[in-house]
Amino acid sequence: MVRSASGSILRQPLLFTEDAEETANLLNIWGKKLVVAAPHSDSYHFEHPLVRNIALVIGNEAGGAGKTFIEKA
């Protein structure tokens, strides 16, 4: 995934935390809307304004974004 990004990944702010719970709590404190890319959802990405103050969570192909992020999104 990083290889296919061709360096553009280094232009995005990255957040490193101990676990998903800590990450979700920090994003909430900072006023970010948690958006999770998931194959099964109640709504589609184009139904929501994703212009500002979002944190986009993308999981890996095998495991997805994780239960904690999906529940908090």
C-alpha positions as CSV (number, residue, x, y, z in Angstrom):
1,M,0.0,0.0,0.0
2,V,2.7,2.5,0.9
3,R,4.6,1.7,-2.3
4,S,1.6,2.4,-4.4
5,A,1.1,5.8,-2.8
6,S,4.4,7.0,-4.4
7,G,5.4,9.3,-1.6
8,S,2.1,11.1,-1.2
9,I,1.5,9.3,2.0
10,L,4.3,11.4,3.6
11,R,2.2,14.6,3.0
12,Q,-0.7,13.4,5.2
13,P,-0.7,13.9,9.0
14,L,-0.2,10.5,10.7
15,L,-1.2,9.7,14.3
16,F,0.5,6.9,16.3
17,T,-1.3,5.6,19.4
18,E,-1.3,2.5,21.5
19,D,-4.7,1.2,20.4
20,A,-7.9,2.0,18.5
21,E,-9.8,3.1,21.6
22,E,-7.1,5.8,22.4
23,T,-7.1,6.9,18.8
24,A,-10.9,7.3,18.7
25,N,-11.0,9.2,22.0
26,L,-8.3,11.6,20.8
27,L,-10.0,12.3,17.5
28,N,-13.2,13.0,19.4
29,I,-11.5,15.4,21.7
30,W,-10.0,17.2,18.7
31,G,-13.4,17.5,17.1
32,K,-12.7,15.2,14.2
33,K,-15.5,13.1,12.6
34,L,-14.5,9.5,12.4
35,V,-15.0,8.0,9.0
36,V,-14.3,4.3,8.4
37,A,-14.0,2.7,5.1
38,A,-15.9,-0.6,5.4
39,P,-17.5,-3.0,2.9
40,H,-20.8,-3.1,4.8
41,S,-22.4,0.0,6.1
42,D,-25.8,1.7,6.7
43,S,-24.7,4.6,4.4
44,Y,-22.4,5.4,1.6
45,H,-19.5,7.9,1.6
46,F,-21.2,10.2,-0.9
47,E,-24.2,10.7,1.4
48,H,-22.0,12.7,3.9
49,P,-20.0,15.9,3.6
50,L,-16.4,14.7,3.9
51,V,-14.7,18.1,3.4
52,R,-13.3,19.2,6.7
53,N,-12.4,17.8,10.2
54,I,-12.5,14.2,9.4
55,A,-10.2,11.3,10.2
56,L,-10.4,8.6,7.6
57,V,-9.7,5.1,8.8
58,I,-8.8,2.5,6.2
59,G,-8.1,-1.1,7.4
60,N,-6.1,-3.8,5.6
61,E,-7.6,-6.1,3.1
62,A,-7.7,-9.1,5.4
63,G,-8.9,-7.6,8.6
64,G,-10.6,-4.3,7.8
65,A,-10.6,-1.3,10.0
66,G,-11.4,-3.1,13.2
67,K,-14.5,-3.4,15.4
68,T,-13.6,-0.4,17.7
69,F,-13.4,2.1,14.8
70,I,-16.5,0.8,13.2
71,E,-18.5,1.0,16.4
72,K,-17.3,4.6,17.1
73,A,-17.8,5.9,13.6
